Amino acid sequence: MTDFQTSLIAAAGVFVAGVFVYNKWQEHKAKKSVERAFASEHDDVLMAKDEAPAFDAGDVQHAAAGRNEPSFTLGDVSMVDGGSGAYAVPAHEEPVAPSVAPETAAAEHTFDAPAAPVPAAEPVPATLPEPLADTPREPVLHGETDAPAAAPVTPPVATPAAPAAPAHVPAEPPIPVRAADAAVPRAELATALVDPLIDCLLPLELAAPIRGEKLLPALQKLRFVGSKPVHYIGLAVSGDWEPVRHGIVYTKLQGGVQLASRTTALNELEYSELVTRLRSMADEIGAEPHVPDMMEVMAEAKTLHRFVASHDAQLGVNLAANGAPWGVTTLVGALEKQGFDMRPDGRFVMPDGEGGQLFTLSTNVSPAEETTPRLTLLLDVPCVAPSRDGFGAMVACARSLVQRLDAIIVDDYNQPLSDSTLEEIAGQVRDFYADMEASDIPAGSTRALRLFN
């Protein structure tokens, strides 16, 4: 072996040794780096063998006492008068909006005939707000009672409302007819739009006073979440809460998303979308939103929807032809003389004189049909105020049509309905209205129209 070959072998050995040493050095550096990253000055309770964590029963009591039950806060907005809808300028504390009392069951209302009268639900206590010591308390929603109901009898005319998904979502949330009346005071309209009992309140703190015309374009971007409407009111410089409008300067905003409708309750997906869009909109107008806890909101929404589902009832009375079927063309004239308005969709509506409706009438056939042997008058029970006696007016109309059209009043099974049966049903309707009144959602009120429309 020559000297040159020996030199090459030695150089190769030195190179291999250098690579080995370099790798070991890099491995040592990496190990030290990981140890520093995961180092902790606290003892690991899971690794401690001889020590048990201290646990005091007093801590459990303290935690239980400190637990907050679900409720909505009005932020720094307080109600002065639940009837007038006036909001007060914030005082020292944040008032708490009324909680919706939990229900024991979600049973649908049906009207049986004949049957024992339906008892009105007993009031269920719930947390009430106390914004001011001498002001009326906000209403509380009561649940169903636990008392056993009378044995059900086959309902002759009751038809549970069948919720249907809206064909489209309008760009602007609808306002109930009576709430939209120009004669309604702005403070009352403010409560109709953002109601602590049926809305999730969303206070918005403005960085500086801002005019309504600058707010409205941003507010229009968040008017619906799913099918649930979102409304806004503002605290004007005059100190009054009112719907946001042009030409007025506002110092605070209050939003509200409806917790439930006839079809569904506000769900987690809709609420998450609401929070994301609300924060984006708030950034645009320089506001800080106060968002309630999702779990609390979901509990309130489900409780309210159970109430809506248990009071969602439609009551029908049918007219059957004694002889040959009626011609649809002939019926139109007779029904208009009776006081019905024919709507573009072909429905016949009996107006209540204030822009609303008492009940509707259906011919039970498609527009292409020329005759019909049966008519159905339908009362949307929770949407008509007791003072209007919607059921009595519907029965009186049916009796008048019996004479005019030579018909007979029958139930859904084509059995004649006697006067005593109709009177029994009328008594059950009165009990139904009393139950809604006790729950602070009177039939035909703005609250009821928002929930059941």
PyMOL commands that set and color helices and strands:
alter all, ss='L'
color gray80, all
select helices_A, chain A and resi 3-37+57-65+186-193+212-219+268-285+294-310+328-338+381-383+386-388+390-405+419-438+446-452
alter helices_A, ss='H'
color red, helices_A
select strands_A, chain A and resi 78-81+86-88+158-160+199-211+224-225+228-236+241-243+249-258+287-289+313-321+326-327+341-342+348-351+357-362+371-372+374-380+407-410
alter strands_A, ss='S'
color yellow, strands_A
deselect
rebuild
show_as cartoon
